[in-house]
Amino acid sequence: MLILTRRIGETLMIGDEVTVTILGVKGNQIRVGINAPKHVSVHRDEIYQRVKQEEKKQQHAAKQDKPLRIA
């Protein structure tokens, strides 16, 4: 894991297309702004985990819907 220190208003780059800017600090929370192209998904981890879990459920359901072939 890369650990960086940034101040409010400072930015870091991820690749050539994604920027993360520190917008503010309040107590133990920070606010970040993320600029990324439309083809790059940006989620909080808890949302990302829910999305992946739902995708797994849908894939499992799709496998169950396949017709049984009898030779």
Biopython code that builds the backbone (N, CA, C, O; Angstrom):
import numpy as np
from Bio.PDB.StructureBuilder import StructureBuilder

atoms = [
    (1, "MET", "N", (0.849, -1.170, 0.000)),
    (1, "MET", "CA", (0.000, 0.000, 0.000)),
    (1, "MET", "C", (0.897, 1.236, 0.000)),
    (1, "MET", "O", (1.828, 1.348, 0.797)),
    (2, "LEU", "N", (0.601, 2.139, -0.894)),
    (2, "LEU", "CA", (1.299, 3.425, -0.945)),
    (2, "LEU", "C", (0.588, 4.387, 0.000)),
    (2, "LEU", "O", (-0.632, 4.529, -0.073)),
    (3, "ILE", "N", (1.316, 5.038, 0.871)),
    (3, "ILE", "CA", (0.736, 5.999, 1.809)),
    (3, "ILE", "C", (1.301, 7.373, 1.482)),
    (3, "ILE", "O", (2.517, 7.562, 1.440)),
    (4, "LEU", "N", (0.406, 8.331, 1.250)),
    (4, "LEU", "CA", (0.800, 9.689, 0.900)),
    (4, "LEU", "C", (0.209, 10.667, 1.898)),
    (4, "LEU", "O", (-0.854, 10.420, 2.466)),
    (5, "THR", "N", (0.895, 11.766, 2.107)),
    (5, "THR", "CA", (0.378, 12.849, 2.936)),
    (5, "THR", "C", (0.020, 14.008, 2.018)),
    (5, "THR", "O", (0.828, 14.420, 1.186)),
    (6, "ARG", "N", (-1.188, 14.530, 2.169)),
    (6, "ARG", "CA", (-1.659, 15.649, 1.356)),
    (6, "ARG", "C", (-2.336, 16.661, 2.269)),
    (6, "ARG", "O", (-2.867, 16.309, 3.322)),
    (7, "ARG", "N", (-2.309, 17.907, 1.857)),
    (7, "ARG", "CA", (-3.009, 18.970, 2.576)),
    (7, "ARG", "C", (-4.274, 19.336, 1.807)),
    (7, "ARG", "O", (-4.435, 18.966, 0.644)),
    (8, "ILE", "N", (-5.168, 20.065, 2.468)),
    (8, "ILE", "CA", (-6.395, 20.518, 1.811)),
    (8, "ILE", "C", (-6.028, 21.290, 0.546)),
    (8, "ILE", "O", (-5.162, 22.165, 0.559)),
    (9, "GLY", "N", (-6.703, 20.945, -0.533)),
    (9, "GLY", "CA", (-6.463, 21.593, -1.819)),
    (9, "GLY", "C", (-5.423, 20.895, -2.677)),
    (9, "GLY", "O", (-5.309, 21.190, -3.866)),
    (10, "GLU", "N", (-4.669, 19.984, -2.103)),
    (10, "GLU", "CA", (-3.653, 19.270, -2.875)),
    (10, "GLU", "C", (-4.275, 18.061, -3.569)),
    (10, "GLU", "O", (-5.292, 17.524, -3.130)),
    (11, "THR", "N", (-3.649, 17.654, -4.648)),
    (11, "THR", "CA", (-4.184, 16.614, -5.521)),
    (11, "THR", "C", (-3.155, 15.523, -5.719)),
    (11, "THR", "O", (-1.949, 15.761, -5.646)),
    (12, "LEU", "N", (-3.649, 14.329, -5.969)),
    (12, "LEU", "CA", (-2.768, 13.250, -6.408)),
    (12, "LEU", "C", (-3.351, 12.653, -7.681)),
    (12, "LEU", "O", (-4.552, 12.741, -7.933)),
    (13, "MET", "N", (-2.491, 12.052, -8.467)),
    (13, "MET", "CA", (-2.876, 11.468, -9.754)),
    (13, "MET", "C", (-2.841, 9.952, -9.663)),
    (13, "MET", "O", (-1.944, 9.372, -9.050)),
    (14, "ILE", "N", (-3.831, 9.317, -10.282)),
    (14, "ILE", "CA", (-3.837, 7.866, -10.452)),
    (14, "ILE", "C", (-3.836, 7.637, -11.957)),
    (14, "ILE", "O", (-4.830, 7.895, -12.636)),
    (15, "GLY", "N", (-2.720, 7.153, -12.465)),
    (15, "GLY", "CA", (-2.577, 7.038, -13.913)),
    (15, "GLY", "C", (-2.575, 8.430, -14.533)),
    (15, "GLY", "O", (-2.186, 9.409, -13.897)),
    (16, "ASP", "N", (-3.020, 8.501, -15.790)),
    (16, "ASP", "CA", (-3.048, 9.776, -16.503)),
    (16, "ASP", "C", (-4.408, 10.456, -16.455)),
    (16, "ASP", "O", (-4.526, 11.621, -16.833)),
    (17, "GLU", "N", (-5.447, 9.740, -15.990)),
    (17, "GLU", "CA", (-6.804, 10.257, -16.143)),
    (17, "GLU", "C", (-7.568, 10.499, -14.850)),
    (17, "GLU", "O", (-8.620, 11.138, -14.883)),
    (18, "VAL", "N", (-7.085, 10.018, -13.726)),
    (18, "VAL", "CA", (-7.842, 10.122, -12.476)),
    (18, "VAL", "C", (-7.105, 11.037, -11.505)),
    (18, "VAL", "O", (-5.920, 10.846, -11.232)),
    (19, "THR", "N", (-7.827, 12.042, -10.982)),
    (19, "THR", "CA", (-7.265, 12.908, -9.952)),
    (19, "THR", "C", (-8.099, 12.790, -8.681)),
    (19, "THR", "O", (-9.321, 12.651, -8.732)),
    (20, "VAL", "N", (-7.422, 12.846, -7.555)),
    (20, "VAL", "CA", (-8.073, 12.832, -6.248)),
    (20, "VAL", "C", (-7.589, 14.080, -5.514)),
    (20, "VAL", "O", (-6.390, 14.260, -5.301)),
    (21, "THR", "N", (-8.530, 14.935, -5.131)),
    (21, "THR", "CA", (-8.199, 16.186, -4.459)),
    (21, "THR", "C", (-8.755, 16.164, -3.041)),
    (21, "THR", "O", (-9.905, 15.780, -2.826)),
    (22, "ILE", "N", (-7.949, 16.570, -2.086)),
    (22, "ILE", "CA", (-8.396, 16.671, -0.699)),
    (22, "ILE", "C", (-9.166, 17.983, -0.568)),
    (22, "ILE", "O", (-8.607, 19.062, -0.766)),
    (23, "LEU", "N", (-10.453, 17.883, -0.232)),
    (23, "LEU", "CA", (-11.308, 19.063, -0.154)),
    (23, "LEU", "C", (-11.437, 19.612, 1.261)),
    (23, "LEU", "O", (-11.593, 20.819, 1.447)),
    (24, "GLY", "N", (-11.374, 18.739, 2.252)),
    (24, "GLY", "CA", (-11.526, 19.220, 3.619)),
    (24, "GLY", "C", (-11.297, 18.127, 4.636)),
    (24, "GLY", "O", (-11.321, 16.937, 4.322)),
    (25, "VAL", "N", (-11.072, 18.562, 5.864)),
    (25, "VAL", "CA", (-10.878, 17.642, 6.981)),
    (25, "VAL", "C", (-11.754, 18.140, 8.122)),
    (25, "VAL", "O", (-11.718, 19.318, 8.477)),
    (26, "LYS", "N", (-12.544, 17.230, 8.694)),
    (26, "LYS", "CA", (-13.396, 17.581, 9.836)),
    (26, "LYS", "C", (-13.342, 16.424, 10.816)),
    (26, "LYS", "O", (-13.916, 15.367, 10.556)),
    (27, "GLY", "N", (-12.665, 16.608, 11.931)),
    (27, "GLY", "CA", (-12.521, 15.522, 12.902)),
    (27, "GLY", "C", (-11.736, 14.380, 12.292)),
    (27, "GLY", "O", (-10.618, 14.571, 11.813)),
    (28, "ASN", "N", (-12.326, 13.179, 12.308)),
    (28, "ASN", "CA", (-11.636, 12.013, 11.743)),
    (28, "ASN", "C", (-12.122, 11.680, 10.338)),
    (28, "ASN", "O", (-11.904, 10.568, 9.856)),
    (29, "GLN", "N", (-12.779, 12.632, 9.675)),
    (29, "GLN", "CA", (-13.252, 12.415, 8.310)),
    (29, "GLN", "C", (-12.569, 13.381, 7.354)),
    (29, "GLN", "O", (-12.225, 14.507, 7.713)),
    (30, "ILE", "N", (-12.382, 12.907, 6.127)),
    (30, "ILE", "CA", (-11.873, 13.786, 5.074)),
    (30, "ILE", "C", (-12.880, 13.799, 3.936)),
    (30, "ILE", "O", (-13.636, 12.846, 3.747)),
    (31, "ARG", "N", (-12.879, 14.878, 3.189)),
    (31, "ARG", "CA", (-13.703, 14.961, 1.978)),
    (31, "ARG", "C", (-12.744, 14.951, 0.803)),
    (31, "ARG", "O", (-11.778, 15.713, 0.763)),
    (32, "VAL", "N", (-13.023, 14.082, -0.145)),
    (32, "VAL", "CA", (-12.184, 14.002, -1.336)),
    (32, "VAL", "C", (-13.044, 14.238, -2.565)),
    (32, "VAL", "O", (-14.218, 13.870, -2.608)),
    (33, "GLY", "N", (-12.436, 14.856, -3.554)),
    (33, "GLY", "CA", (-13.062, 15.023, -4.859)),
    (33, "GLY", "C", (-12.313, 14.157, -5.850)),
    (33, "GLY", "O", (-11.082, 14.152, -5.881)),
    (34, "ILE", "N", (-13.062, 13.422, -6.661)),
    (34, "ILE", "CA", (-12.443, 12.502, -7.617)),
    (34, "ILE", "C", (-12.917, 12.862, -9.017)),
    (34, "ILE", "O", (-14.118, 12.912, -9.280)),
    (35, "ASN", "N", (-11.969, 13.110, -9.910)),
    (35, "ASN", "CA", (-12.272, 13.316, -11.323)),
    (35, "ASN", "C", (-11.772, 12.104, -12.078)),
    (35, "ASN", "O", (-10.590, 11.762, -12.023)),
    (36, "ALA", "N", (-12.692, 11.452, -12.790)),
    (36, "ALA", "CA", (-12.332, 10.255, -13.549)),
    (36, "ALA", "C", (-13.187, 10.209, -14.808)),
    (36, "ALA", "O", (-14.297, 10.741, -14.822)),
    (37, "PRO", "N", (-12.681, 9.580, -15.861)),
    (37, "PRO", "CA", (-13.481, 9.429, -17.074)),
    (37, "PRO", "C", (-14.718, 8.576, -16.797)),
    (37, "PRO", "O", (-14.750, 7.811, -15.833)),
    (38, "LYS", "N", (-15.726, 8.713, -17.641)),
    (38, "LYS", "CA", (-16.980, 7.979, -17.451)),
    (38, "LYS", "C", (-16.789, 6.468, -17.440)),
    (38, "LYS", "O", (-17.556, 5.762, -16.786)),
    (39, "HIS", "N", (-15.788, 5.955, -18.147)),
    (39, "HIS", "CA", (-15.598, 4.503, -18.205)),
    (39, "HIS", "C", (-14.936, 3.942, -16.939)),
    (39, "HIS", "O", (-14.790, 2.727, -16.807)),
    (40, "VAL", "N", (-14.538, 4.813, -16.016)),
    (40, "VAL", "CA", (-13.924, 4.374, -14.760)),
    (40, "VAL", "C", (-14.966, 4.473, -13.650)),
    (40, "VAL", "O", (-15.464, 5.559, -13.355)),
    (41, "SER", "N", (-15.294, 3.341, -13.038)),
    (41, "SER", "CA", (-16.249, 3.335, -11.929)),
    (41, "SER", "C", (-15.560, 3.793, -10.655)),
    (41, "SER", "O", (-14.434, 3.389, -10.364)),
    (42, "VAL", "N", (-16.245, 4.640, -9.899)),
    (42, "VAL", "CA", (-15.723, 5.112, -8.618)),
    (42, "VAL", "C", (-16.809, 4.879, -7.574)),
    (42, "VAL", "O", (-17.903, 5.432, -7.679)),
    (43, "HIS", "N", (-16.510, 4.063, -6.568)),
    (43, "HIS", "CA", (-17.467, 3.741, -5.510)),
    (43, "HIS", "C", (-16.753, 3.747, -4.167)),
    (43, "HIS", "O", (-15.547, 3.512, -4.092)),
    (44, "ARG", "N", (-17.506, 4.018, -3.109)),
    (44, "ARG", "CA", (-16.997, 3.722, -1.769)),
    (44, "ARG", "C", (-16.917, 2.206, -1.673)),
    (44, "ARG", "O", (-17.667, 1.500, -2.347)),
    (45, "ASP", "N", (-16.014, 1.701, -0.841)),
    (45, "ASP", "CA", (-15.796, 0.255, -0.762)),
    (45, "ASP", "C", (-17.070, -0.500, -0.408)),
    (45, "ASP", "O", (-17.343, -1.543, -1.001)),
    (46, "GLU", "N", (-17.861, 0.002, 0.550)),
    (46, "GLU", "CA", (-19.063, -0.731, 0.950)),
    (46, "GLU", "C", (-20.078, -0.824, -0.189)),
    (46, "GLU", "O", (-20.797, -1.819, -0.287)),
    (47, "ILE", "N", (-20.148, 0.183, -1.041)),
    (47, "ILE", "CA", (-21.034, 0.135, -2.205)),
    (47, "ILE", "C", (-20.469, -0.830, -3.238)),
    (47, "ILE", "O", (-21.213, -1.616, -3.824)),
    (48, "TYR", "N", (-19.170, -0.779, -3.466)),
    (48, "TYR", "CA", (-18.516, -1.682, -4.414)),
    (48, "TYR", "C", (-18.766, -3.140, -4.029)),
    (48, "TYR", "O", (-19.055, -3.971, -4.890)),
    (49, "GLN", "N", (-18.655, -3.449, -2.735)),
    (49, "GLN", "CA", (-18.882, -4.826, -2.278)),
    (49, "GLN", "C", (-20.324, -5.256, -2.540)),
    (49, "GLN", "O", (-20.563, -6.396, -2.936)),
    (50, "ARG", "N", (-21.291, -4.358, -2.323)),
    (50, "ARG", "CA", (-22.699, -4.680, -2.605)),
    (50, "ARG", "C", (-22.924, -4.928, -4.090)),
    (50, "ARG", "O", (-23.641, -5.855, -4.467)),
    (51, "VAL", "N", (-22.314, -4.105, -4.928)),
    (51, "VAL", "CA", (-22.450, -4.270, -6.381)),
    (51, "VAL", "C", (-21.906, -5.631, -6.799)),
    (51, "VAL", "O", (-22.554, -6.350, -7.560)),
    (52, "LYS", "N", (-20.729, -5.989, -6.311)),
    (52, "LYS", "CA", (-20.123, -7.278, -6.664)),
    (52, "LYS", "C", (-20.975, -8.440, -6.164)),
    (52, "LYS", "O", (-21.130, -9.440, -6.864)),
    (53, "GLN", "N", (-21.526, -8.315, -4.963)),
    (53, "GLN", "CA", (-22.376, -9.372, -4.411)),
    (53, "GLN", "C", (-23.637, -9.541, -5.264)),
    (53, "GLN", "O", (-24.062, -10.667, -5.522)),
    (54, "GLU", "N", (-24.227, -8.446, -5.697)),
    (54, "GLU", "CA", (-25.422, -8.506, -6.539)),
    (54, "GLU", "C", (-25.091, -9.125, -7.896)),
    (54, "GLU", "O", (-25.884, -9.901, -8.430)),
    (55, "GLU", "N", (-23.930, -8.790, -8.458)),
    (55, "GLU", "CA", (-23.518, -9.389, -9.729)),
    (55, "GLU", "C", (-23.378, -10.900, -9.594)),
    (55, "GLU", "O", (-23.780, -11.643, -10.490)),
    (56, "LYS", "N", (-22.810, -11.362, -8.478)),
    (56, "LYS", "CA", (-22.674, -12.806, -8.249)),
    (56, "LYS", "C", (-24.035, -13.475, -8.188)),
    (56, "LYS", "O", (-24.226, -14.548, -8.760)),
    (57, "LYS", "N", (-24.994, -12.844, -7.492)),
    (57, "LYS", "CA", (-26.347, -13.399, -7.392)),
    (57, "LYS", "C", (-26.980, -13.514, -8.772)),
    (57, "LYS", "O", (-27.607, -14.525, -9.089)),
    (58, "GLN", "N", (-26.818, -12.480, -9.591)),
    (58, "GLN", "CA", (-27.404, -12.484, -10.932)),
    (58, "GLN", "C", (-26.758, -13.551, -11.809)),
    (58, "GLN", "O", (-27.450, -14.214, -12.581)),
    (59, "GLN", "N", (-25.449, -13.725, -11.701)),
    (59, "GLN", "CA", (-24.769, -14.762, -12.478)),
    (59, "GLN", "C", (-25.246, -16.139, -12.056)),
    (59, "GLN", "O", (-25.459, -17.010, -12.900)),
    (60, "HIS", "N", (-25.415, -16.343, -10.760)),
    (60, "HIS", "CA", (-25.891, -17.632, -10.248)),
    (60, "HIS", "C", (-27.314, -17.893, -10.740)),
    (60, "HIS", "O", (-27.634, -19.010, -11.148)),
    (61, "ALA", "N", (-28.161, -16.876, -10.703)),
    (61, "ALA", "CA", (-29.543, -17.030, -11.167)),
    (61, "ALA", "C", (-29.576, -17.330, -12.660)),
    (61, "ALA", "O", (-30.394, -18.130, -13.111)),
    (62, "ALA", "N", (-28.694, -16.695, -13.432)),
    (62, "ALA", "CA", (-28.653, -16.936, -14.876)),
    (62, "ALA", "C", (-28.244, -18.373, -15.166)),
    (62, "ALA", "O", (-28.758, -18.984, -16.103)),
    (63, "LYS", "N", (-27.329, -18.919, -14.379)),
    (63, "LYS", "CA", (-26.920, -20.314, -14.563)),
    (63, "LYS", "C", (-28.077, -21.252, -14.258)),
    (63, "LYS", "O", (-28.228, -22.281, -14.916)),
    (64, "GLN", "N", (-28.896, -20.910, -13.269)),
    (64, "GLN", "CA", (-30.032, -21.747, -12.892)),
    (64, "GLN", "C", (-31.117, -21.732, -13.962)),
    (64, "GLN", "O", (-31.889, -22.685, -14.069)),
    (65, "ASP", "N", (-31.189, -20.662, -14.758)),
    (65, "ASP", "CA", (-32.225, -20.517, -15.775)),
    (65, "ASP", "C", (-31.905, -21.245, -17.073)),
    (65, "ASP", "O", (-32.773, -21.344, -17.941)),
    (66, "LYS", "N", (-30.694, -21.755, -17.234)),
    (66, "LYS", "CA", (-30.334, -22.432, -18.478)),
    (66, "LYS", "C", (-31.120, -23.734, -18.606)),
    (66, "LYS", "O", (-31.239, -24.484, -17.638)),
    (67, "PRO", "N", (-31.660, -24.007, -19.804)),
    (67, "PRO", "CA", (-32.425, -25.247, -19.991)),
    (67, "PRO", "C", (-31.508, -26.476, -19.934)),
    (67, "PRO", "O", (-30.340, -26.419, -20.319)),
    (68, "LEU", "N", (-32.050, -27.547, -19.461)),
    (68, "LEU", "CA", (-31.327, -28.809, -19.365)),
    (68, "LEU", "C", (-31.387, -29.502, -20.713)),
    (68, "LEU", "O", (-32.468, -29.680, -21.274)),
    (69, "ARG", "N", (-30.226, -29.897, -21.240)),
    (69, "ARG", "CA", (-30.178, -30.592, -22.532)),
    (69, "ARG", "C", (-30.152, -32.086, -22.285)),
    (69, "ARG", "O", (-29.353, -32.591, -21.496)),
    (70, "ILE", "N", (-31.034, -32.776, -22.970)),
    (70, "ILE", "CA", (-31.088, -34.233, -22.874)),
    (70, "ILE", "C", (-30.692, -34.794, -24.230)),
    (70, "ILE", "O", (-31.285, -34.452, -25.254)),
    (71, "ALA", "N", (-29.685, -35.658, -24.227)),
    (71, "ALA", "CA", (-29.193, -36.220, -25.493)),
    (71, "ALA", "C", (-29.870, -37.531, -25.793)),
    (71, "ALA", "O", (-29.585, -38.153, -26.816)),
]
sb = StructureBuilder()
sb.init_structure("model")
sb.init_model(0)
sb.init_chain("A")
sb.init_seg("    ")
for serial, (resi, resn, name, xyz) in enumerate(atoms, 1):
    if name == "N":
        sb.init_residue(resn, " ", resi, " ")
    sb.init_atom(name, np.array(xyz, "f"), 0.0, 1.0, " ", f" {name:<3s}", serial, name[0])
structure = sb.get_structure()
